Amino acid sequence: MAIIVACSPTQTPKIPAQKSQKVVLGHYLFFEKKLSVNGTKSCAACHDPILAFSDGYRRSVGVFGDTHPRNSPALMNAVYHKTFNLANPDVRSLQQQHRLPLYNTSPIEMGVEGNEAQILAKIAADTLYQRYFAKAFRAEKDRFSWQHIIEAIAAYTSTLVSMNSPYDKYLAGDESALSSSAQNGRALFFSPRLRCGKCHNGVMLSTNSRFALDSNIMTNYANIGIYADGENSSADKGLMNITKNPKDEGEFVIPSLRNVFITAPYMHDGSMATLPEVLKHYSTGGKKHANLDVRMSAFPLSKEDEKDILNFLESLTDTSYLKNPHFINPF
């Protein structure tokens, strides 16, 4: 496994356009409850704009009350990911990922499987969608299809970009954008003592980003010792579910830290409620597990250190996008 020591951003992402007809259609579909079998949930139910398109629950709940085994990840800036699933490196596009909650049956999330025609008929009968599908898929005879729905939603989610945090302003040259405490926290975060930048680097602060400093997809995953050997044997096996390799047990994708201050609870299963709890976990080096990532190591933190790091993490917050109607419910 490659070890990453550099930490500074090297590229500036291009901001996607927001006004194509497919994007406009996807905006409505993302917030459309008719896409669920019983009309109770939309994509936005688990991806709320106010929370950087996460949901604030430890684990999300499907249309029939089934609890998902994983925490709902934030979609903001997801377009820049290398892979789009918490523990499946084969999911390489937003379209692939969006099929999963729609069709998943274990647990049922949106309940589309087996109910495709019924749900599609409700969409096709809506005069709003008759108009917008005609614009988005003008050349298609069969405009109303699940493939077109998924394409449109992915077109919309690819425009969910947030790059106006105090940290962004600091990177652009405005040193006053970060307090002295936040600047100290940034220095600590990337320091040889803490080495957080081994996993959280580049402009998106994640190895699972096209702007990370390592292109090897398998360094995007890590077992950070949330559970010890033999503890919680029924726990999600993570990457091992896909690879069937016991050495991948407990490995999950390394997330971006952008907007991390507003996307609690944390970890793939939402098992940590607060950022101080997360910092304590990392500072103690995680629990003992045979697959504990080599990038994990304990480090001492004073109260002042903790305050500085939390202030740095808070500086990654950008909710200015909420002033733009493109990012909120259009209904």
KEMAR-670189 format. One record per residue (C-alpha): residue in three letters; x, y, z. Coordinates in nm, 4 decimals, decimal comma, always signed. Layout:
<sites>
- ALA	X	Y	Z $
...
</sites>
This chain:
<sites>
- MET	+0,0000	+0,0000	+0,0000 $
- ALA	+0,1402	+0,3375	-0,0984 $
- ILE	+0,2074	+0,5877	+0,1779 $
- ILE	+0,1201	+0,9487	+0,0985 $
- VAL	+0,3201	+1,2198	+0,2671 $
- ALA	+0,2457	+1,5257	+0,0551 $
- CYS	-0,0656	+1,7200	+0,1484 $
- SER	-0,1117	+2,0444	-0,0410 $
- PRO	-0,3783	+2,0837	-0,3132 $
- THR	-0,2332	+2,0623	-0,6620 $
- GLN	-0,5358	+2,1237	-0,8882 $
- THR	-0,8456	+2,3413	-0,8917 $
- PRO	-1,1622	+2,1574	-0,9953 $
- LYS	-1,3664	+2,2903	-1,2839 $
- ILE	-1,7148	+2,3874	-1,1648 $
- PRO	-1,9809	+2,1960	-1,3636 $
- ALA	-2,2487	+2,3863	-1,5582 $
- GLN	-2,5930	+2,3887	-1,3957 $
- LYS	-2,8311	+2,4706	-1,6799 $
- SER	-2,8535	+2,1831	-1,9281 $
- GLN	-3,2041	+2,0434	-1,9842 $
- LYS	-3,0970	+1,7080	-1,8412 $
- VAL	-2,9686	+1,8789	-1,5250 $
- VAL	-3,2909	+2,0775	-1,4858 $
- LEU	-3,4944	+1,7548	-1,5135 $
- GLY	-3,2608	+1,5797	-1,2691 $
- HIS	-3,3108	+1,8610	-1,0183 $
- TYR	-3,6851	+1,7865	-1,0052 $
- LEU	-3,6355	+1,4104	-1,0003 $
- PHE	-3,3857	+1,4302	-0,7134 $
- PHE	-3,6546	+1,5852	-0,4924 $
- GLU	-3,9425	+1,3772	-0,6365 $
- LYS	-4,1173	+1,1442	-0,3893 $
- LYS	-4,3084	+0,9756	-0,6741 $
- LEU	-3,9849	+0,7880	-0,7479 $
- SER	-4,0400	+0,5737	-0,4379 $
- VAL	-4,2904	+0,2887	-0,4467 $
- ASN	-4,5183	+0,4411	-0,1818 $
- GLY	-4,4509	+0,8085	-0,2528 $
- THR	-4,2862	+0,8731	+0,0852 $
- LYS	-3,9214	+0,9378	-0,0013 $
- SER	-3,7081	+1,1100	-0,2604 $
- CYS	-3,3317	+1,1021	-0,3094 $
- ALA	-3,3248	+1,4176	-0,0946 $
- ALA	-3,4723	+1,2246	+0,1998 $
- CYS	-3,1265	+1,0770	+0,2580 $
- HIS	-2,9344	+1,3642	+0,0982 $
- ASP	-3,0544	+1,6942	+0,2456 $
- PRO	-2,9011	+2,0129	+0,0995 $
- ILE	-2,8812	+2,1708	+0,4453 $
- LEU	-2,6439	+1,8911	+0,5527 $
- ALA	-2,4234	+1,8982	+0,2416 $
- PHE	-2,6581	+1,6359	+0,0956 $
- SER	-2,6252	+1,3876	+0,3839 $
- ASP	-2,9133	+1,3145	+0,6253 $
- GLY	-2,7961	+1,3475	+0,9861 $
- TYR	-2,9038	+0,9956	+1,0837 $
- ARG	-2,6723	+0,7274	+1,2106 $
- ARG	-2,8067	+0,4946	+0,9415 $
- SER	-3,0653	+0,5826	+0,6807 $
- VAL	-3,4158	+0,4349	+0,6686 $
- GLY	-3,5922	+0,3032	+0,3569 $
- VAL	-3,9514	+0,3482	+0,2400 $
- PHE	-4,0767	+0,0538	+0,4490 $
- GLY	-3,8786	+0,1399	+0,7610 $
- ASP	-3,5811	-0,0868	+0,6882 $
- THR	-3,2587	+0,0449	+0,8353 $
- HIS	-2,9638	+0,0655	+0,5974 $
- PRO	-2,6412	-0,0879	+0,7374 $
- ARG	-2,4457	+0,2254	+0,6441 $
- ASN	-2,4438	+0,5959	+0,7085 $
- SER	-2,5663	+0,8130	+0,4215 $
- PRO	-2,2624	+0,9903	+0,2687 $
- ALA	-2,2673	+1,3548	+0,1619 $
- LEU	-2,3136	+1,4057	-0,2117 $
- MET	-2,1584	+1,7506	-0,2226 $
- ASN	-1,8519	+1,7347	-0,4504 $
- ALA	-1,9168	+1,3652	-0,5233 $
- VAL	-1,8569	+1,4304	-0,8922 $
- TYR	-1,4841	+1,4477	-0,8141 $
- HIS	-1,4691	+1,1009	-0,6530 $
- LYS	-1,2757	+0,8139	-0,8076 $
- THR	-1,5265	+0,5576	-0,6819 $
- PHE	-1,8836	+0,6184	-0,5662 $
- ASN	-1,9612	+0,3587	-0,3020 $
- LEU	-1,8393	+0,3213	+0,0553 $
- ALA	-1,6948	-0,0240	-0,0064 $
- ASN	-1,7261	-0,1190	-0,3730 $
- PRO	-1,4395	-0,0055	-0,5987 $
- ASP	-1,6306	-0,1254	-0,9066 $
- VAL	-1,8851	+0,1576	-0,8769 $
- ARG	-1,7085	+0,4154	-1,0928 $
- SER	-1,9873	+0,6579	-1,1884 $
- LEU	-2,2732	+0,8490	-1,0328 $
- GLN	-2,5141	+0,6619	-1,2600 $
- GLN	-2,3947	+0,3262	-1,1245 $
- GLN	-2,4295	+0,4489	-0,7680 $
- HIS	-2,7751	+0,6005	-0,8157 $
- ARG	-2,9143	+0,2662	-0,9330 $
- LEU	-2,8324	+0,1109	-0,5966 $
- PRO	-3,0772	+0,2946	-0,3656 $
- LEU	-3,3466	+0,2835	-0,6332 $
- TYR	-3,3264	-0,0934	-0,6893 $
- ASN	-3,1756	-0,2212	-0,3648 $
- THR	-3,3776	-0,4962	-0,1957 $
- SER	-3,1520	-0,5726	+0,0996 $
- PRO	-3,2635	-0,3468	+0,2532 $
- ILE	-3,5349	-0,1900	+0,0398 $
- GLU	-3,4585	+0,1810	+0,0029 $
- MET	-3,6751	+0,3381	-0,2705 $
- GLY	-3,8568	+0,0169	-0,3644 $
- VAL	-3,8267	+0,0380	-0,7424 $
- GLU	-3,7398	-0,3299	-0,7976 $
- GLY	-4,0530	-0,5064	-0,9220 $
- ASN	-4,2473	-0,1801	-0,9307 $
- GLU	-4,0770	-0,0129	-1,2254 $
- ALA	-4,3839	+0,0185	-1,4504 $
- GLN	-4,6103	+0,1465	-1,1733 $
- ILE	-4,3693	+0,4216	-1,0679 $
- LEU	-4,2767	+0,5167	-1,4228 $
- ALA	-4,6447	+0,5547	-1,5118 $
- LYS	-4,6879	+0,8115	-1,2325 $
- ILE	-4,3923	+1,0106	-1,3630 $
- ALA	-4,5104	+0,9920	-1,7249 $
- ALA	-4,8607	+1,1106	-1,6295 $
- ASP	-4,7275	+1,4283	-1,4663 $
- THR	-4,7525	+1,7288	-1,6991 $
- LEU	-4,4382	+1,8817	-1,5487 $
- TYR	-4,2368	+1,5739	-1,6440 $
- GLN	-4,3979	+1,5495	-1,9848 $
- ARG	-4,2549	+1,8934	-2,0525 $
- TYR	-3,9098	+1,8401	-1,9032 $
- PHE	-3,8485	+1,4907	-2,0425 $
- ALA	-3,9366	+1,6260	-2,3883 $
- LYS	-3,6713	+1,8946	-2,3472 $
- ALA	-3,4037	+1,6685	-2,1966 $
- PHE	-3,4510	+1,3748	-2,4342 $
- ARG	-3,5844	+1,5520	-2,7413 $
- ALA	-3,4375	+1,3018	-2,9888 $
- GLU	-3,5620	+0,9933	-2,8029 $
- LYS	-3,8892	+0,8237	-2,8986 $
- ASP	-3,9085	+0,6379	-2,5676 $
- ARG	-3,8406	+0,9340	-2,3403 $
- PHE	-3,9774	+0,7877	-2,0179 $
- SER	-3,7393	+0,5154	-1,9050 $
- TRP	-3,5474	+0,4305	-1,5910 $
- GLN	-3,2204	+0,4780	-1,7751 $
- HIS	-3,3208	+0,8354	-1,8586 $
- ILE	-3,4304	+0,8982	-1,4995 $
- ILE	-3,0937	+0,7794	-1,3697 $
- GLU	-2,9055	+0,9812	-1,6334 $
- ALA	-3,0927	+1,2960	-1,5361 $
- ILE	-3,0413	+1,2506	-1,1609 $
- ALA	-2,6696	+1,1848	-1,2181 $
- ALA	-2,6500	+1,4948	-1,4377 $
- TYR	-2,7933	+1,6963	-1,1486 $
- THR	-2,5796	+1,5434	-0,8728 $
- SER	-2,2690	+1,6037	-1,0839 $
- THR	-2,3349	+1,9769	-1,0407 $
- LEU	-2,3455	+1,9646	-0,6598 $
- VAL	-2,0179	+2,1432	-0,5985 $
- SER	-1,9159	+2,3415	-0,2917 $
- MET	-1,5901	+2,5364	-0,3175 $
- ASN	-1,6503	+2,8586	-0,1229 $
- SER	-1,5432	+2,7717	+0,2305 $
- PRO	-1,3090	+2,9851	+0,4423 $
- TYR	-1,0432	+2,7241	+0,3610 $
- ASP	-1,0926	+2,7822	-0,0118 $
- LYS	-1,0504	+3,1553	+0,0395 $
- TYR	-0,7359	+3,0864	+0,2398 $
- LEU	-0,5964	+2,8670	-0,0383 $
- ALA	-0,6727	+3,1479	-0,2831 $
- GLY	-0,4434	+3,3783	-0,0857 $
- ASP	-0,6670	+3,5365	+0,1794 $
- GLU	-0,4848	+3,4477	+0,5015 $
- SER	-0,7455	+3,6356	+0,7061 $
- ALA	-1,0057	+3,3750	+0,6015 $
- LEU	-0,8701	+3,1383	+0,8699 $
- SER	-0,8281	+3,2306	+1,2344 $
- SER	-0,4863	+3,1776	+1,3907 $
- SER	-0,6315	+2,8749	+1,5682 $
- ALA	-0,7578	+2,7260	+1,2404 $
- GLN	-0,4195	+2,7897	+1,0771 $
- ASN	-0,2518	+2,6118	+1,3675 $
- GLY	-0,4985	+2,3276	+1,3239 $
- ARG	-0,4172	+2,3053	+0,9542 $
- ALA	-0,0447	+2,2861	+1,0337 $
- LEU	-0,1108	+2,0126	+1,2889 $
- PHE	-0,3378	+1,8204	+1,0522 $
- PHE	-0,0654	+1,7934	+0,7892 $
- SER	+0,2231	+1,7648	+1,0342 $
- PRO	+0,4577	+1,4615	+1,0557 $
- ARG	+0,3237	+1,4042	+1,4068 $
- LEU	-0,0433	+1,3620	+1,3080 $
- ARG	-0,0003	+1,2695	+0,9366 $
- CYS	-0,3719	+1,3108	+0,8605 $
- GLY	-0,2678	+1,4134	+0,5104 $
- LYS	-0,1681	+1,0560	+0,4293 $
- CYS	-0,5377	+0,9812	+0,3793 $
- HIS	-0,6895	+1,3276	+0,3499 $
- ASN	-0,4957	+1,5220	+0,0899 $
- GLY	-0,5471	+1,7252	-0,2254 $
- VAL	-0,8111	+1,9928	-0,2653 $
- MET	-1,0885	+1,7509	-0,1618 $
- LEU	-0,8961	+1,6186	+0,1401 $
- SER	-0,9473	+1,2565	+0,0386 $
- THR	-0,7483	+0,9918	-0,1438 $
- ASN	-1,0795	+0,8990	-0,3096 $
- SER	-1,0651	+1,2113	-0,5241 $
- ARG	-0,9427	+1,2743	-0,8765 $
- PHE	-0,7400	+1,5577	-0,7230 $
- ALA	-0,5655	+1,3384	-0,4638 $
- LEU	-0,1917	+1,2921	-0,4705 $
- ASP	-0,2091	+0,9167	-0,5345 $
- SER	-0,3867	+0,7549	-0,8302 $
- ASN	-0,3948	+0,4007	-0,6860 $
- ILE	-0,7633	+0,3273	-0,6213 $
- MET	-0,6897	+0,0670	-0,3534 $
- THR	-0,5289	+0,3303	-0,1294 $
- ASN	-0,8763	+0,4874	-0,1117 $
- TYR	-0,9808	+0,2243	+0,1428 $
- ALA	-0,8755	+0,1728	+0,5018 $
- ASN	-0,9586	-0,0242	+0,8135 $
- ILE	-0,9233	+0,2401	+1,0838 $
- GLY	-0,9952	+0,0131	+1,3790 $
- ILE	-1,3556	+0,1043	+1,4503 $
- TYR	-1,3990	-0,2530	+1,5712 $
- ALA	-1,1347	-0,4752	+1,7278 $
- ASP	-1,0644	-0,8352	+1,6252 $
- GLY	-1,3617	-1,0514	+1,7254 $
- GLU	-1,5701	-0,7518	+1,8267 $
- ASN	-1,9126	-0,7103	+1,6652 $
- SER	-1,8801	-1,0138	+1,4400 $
- SER	-2,2022	-0,9204	+1,2603 $
- ALA	-2,0532	-0,5896	+1,1490 $
- ASP	-2,0420	-0,4863	+0,7843 $
- LYS	-1,7304	-0,6449	+0,6319 $
- GLY	-1,6722	-0,3523	+0,3982 $
- LEU	-1,4437	-0,4116	+0,1013 $
- MET	-1,4266	-0,7818	+0,1868 $
- ASN	-1,7919	-0,8128	+0,0784 $
- ILE	-1,6736	-0,7462	-0,2771 $
- THR	-1,3229	-0,8927	-0,2907 $
- LYS	-1,3903	-1,1921	-0,0593 $
- ASN	-1,0365	-1,1366	+0,0708 $
- PRO	-1,0173	-1,1524	+0,4543 $
- LYS	-0,7365	-0,8964	+0,4412 $
- ASP	-0,9950	-0,6420	+0,3225 $
- GLU	-1,2289	-0,6934	+0,6175 $
- GLY	-1,3355	-0,3653	+0,7740 $
- GLU	-1,1977	-0,1485	+0,4938 $
- PHE	-1,4121	+0,1431	+0,3768 $
- VAL	-1,3541	+0,4366	+0,1474 $
- ILE	-1,1690	+0,7399	+0,2850 $
- PRO	-1,4194	+1,0273	+0,2647 $
- SER	-1,3654	+1,3896	+0,1788 $
- LEU	-1,3565	+1,6162	+0,4836 $
- ARG	-1,5266	+1,9068	+0,3106 $
- ASN	-1,8321	+2,0156	+0,5114 $
- VAL	-1,7426	+1,7530	+0,7727 $
- PHE	-1,8566	+1,9879	+1,0504 $
- ILE	-2,2206	+1,9520	+0,9387 $
- THR	-2,2346	+1,5879	+0,8274 $
- ALA	-2,2453	+1,4052	+1,1631 $
- PRO	-2,2685	+1,1258	+1,2634 $
- TYR	-1,9436	+0,9822	+1,1354 $
- MET	-1,7928	+0,6557	+1,0049 $
- HIS	-1,9534	+0,4130	+0,7609 $
- ASP	-2,2040	+0,3039	+1,0263 $
- GLY	-2,2574	+0,6402	+1,1939 $
- SER	-2,1097	+0,4986	+1,5145 $
- MET	-1,9351	+0,8214	+1,6166 $
- ALA	-2,1634	+1,1115	+1,7001 $
- THR	-1,9194	+1,4016	+1,7219 $
- LEU	-1,5893	+1,5215	+1,5791 $
- PRO	-1,4208	+1,5222	+1,9234 $
- GLU	-1,5115	+1,1526	+1,9430 $
- VAL	-1,3549	+1,0998	+1,5993 $
- LEU	-1,0377	+1,2848	+1,7015 $
- LYS	-1,0084	+1,0725	+2,0159 $
- HIS	-1,0390	+0,7569	+1,8056 $
- TYR	-0,7574	+0,8623	+1,5735 $
- SER	-0,5349	+0,9997	+1,8482 $
- THR	-0,5454	+0,6633	+2,0267 $
- GLY	-0,4593	+0,4802	+1,7044 $
- GLY	-0,7884	+0,2921	+1,6674 $
- LYS	-0,8811	-0,0470	+1,8086 $
- LYS	-0,6574	-0,3495	+1,7544 $
- HIS	-0,7507	-0,5335	+1,4361 $
- ALA	-0,5444	-0,7650	+1,2172 $
- ASN	-0,6235	-0,5428	+0,9170 $
- LEU	-0,5608	-0,2087	+1,0862 $
- ASP	-0,4274	+0,0257	+0,8190 $
- VAL	-0,0549	+0,0983	+0,8369 $
- ARG	-0,1362	+0,4680	+0,8112 $
- MET	-0,3003	+0,4541	+1,1549 $
- SER	-0,0824	+0,5450	+1,4520 $
- ALA	-0,1501	+0,7074	+1,7882 $
- PHE	-0,0553	+1,0674	+1,8566 $
- PRO	-0,0922	+1,2857	+2,1664 $
- LEU	-0,3330	+1,5792	+2,1516 $
- SER	-0,3536	+1,8605	+2,4021 $
- LYS	-0,6817	+2,0442	+2,4598 $
- GLU	-0,5365	+2,3337	+2,2602 $
- ASP	-0,4404	+2,1001	+1,9756 $
- GLU	-0,7914	+1,9580	+1,9661 $
- LYS	-0,9474	+2,3041	+1,9605 $
- ASP	-0,7179	+2,4125	+1,6753 $
- ILE	-0,7922	+2,1022	+1,4645 $
- LEU	-1,1669	+2,1405	+1,5179 $
- ASN	-1,1439	+2,5043	+1,4110 $
- PHE	-0,9574	+2,3963	+1,0974 $
- LEU	-1,2220	+2,1345	+1,0199 $
- GLU	-1,4942	+2,3933	+1,0710 $
- SER	-1,3191	+2,6141	+0,8137 $
- LEU	-1,3975	+2,3459	+0,5516 $
- THR	-1,7683	+2,4307	+0,5804 $
- ASP	-1,9447	+2,5991	+0,2898 $
- THR	-2,3214	+2,6430	+0,2903 $
- SER	-2,3216	+2,9470	+0,0623 $
- TYR	-2,4621	+2,7220	-0,2119 $
- LEU	-2,7970	+2,7281	-0,0271 $
- LYS	-2,8487	+3,0835	-0,1541 $
- ASN	-2,8702	+2,9345	-0,5041 $
- PRO	-3,2128	+2,7806	-0,5911 $
- HIS	-3,0301	+2,5161	-0,7940 $
- PHE	-2,9333	+2,3390	-0,4715 $
- ILE	-3,2699	+2,3292	-0,2946 $
- ASN	-3,6117	+2,1721	-0,3426 $
- PRO	-3,7667	+2,3149	-0,6642 $
- PHE	-4,1235	+2,2247	-0,5698 $
</sites>
